[in-house]
Amino acid sequence: MSPPPRRDYRRAAIRATGWIVFLLLAWFAASWGWRQPFMATVRMGWELSRMPAPEALPMPVRGVAADRVADTYGAPRGRDRQHEGVDIFAPRGTDVVSTTPGIVVSVREGGLGGRQVWVLGPARERHYYAHLDDWADELAEGRIVLPGDVLGSVGDTGNARGTPPHLHYGIYGTDGTYDPLPLLRAGARSATPPRPDTPRTP
């Protein structure tokens, strides 16, 4: 009976070492690339997908209180449409700001919304800012924004032409649109400082 064939352990060890070195280099390259500025939008998109949908939001128009906004969400708009957001009235040119961290996915003019901006926010919800008078300087698709960053200014473009200047603000989640006003009011309550006679928690 002949002995079993001799295995070339040295060759196998070299091959295994080569694979280990290759995998380490690939991991290092991926880790290095992930941290580079050109990957910032990809990183932000991944982070947004992991964030929960917000339960409170700041106002998207500077200087306007949430309790001054009428809840017109769902109101009839003609025979075949409903209002898919809220209208926030303010003087023409008032800053419109992002309510969330996010990525600007569309900056365009046309249709009912006129000059508009779409921002992809936490939980991959889309935030819609419409009827803008103008856009912020250097605003472009792919730009990362934070809450309070200026997107544009209040106007009356689109089908709002001839009405008092206002921002139409809408949110589109995974199940469609929903009323943003409760979140804006919740944000106003959380941002309200305590009254002077209110005891502070130690």
Secondary structure, DSSP 8 states (H G I E B T S, - for coil): --------HHHHHHHHHHHHHHHHHHHHHHHHHHTSGGGHHHHHHHHHHHS---S----SBTT--GGGS---TT-B-SSS-B--SEEEE--TT-EEE-SSSEEEEEEEE-STT-EEEEEE-GGG-EEEEEEEEEE-TT--TT-EE-TT-EEEEEB--GGGTTS--EEEEEEEETTEEE--HHHHHHHHHHHS---TTS----
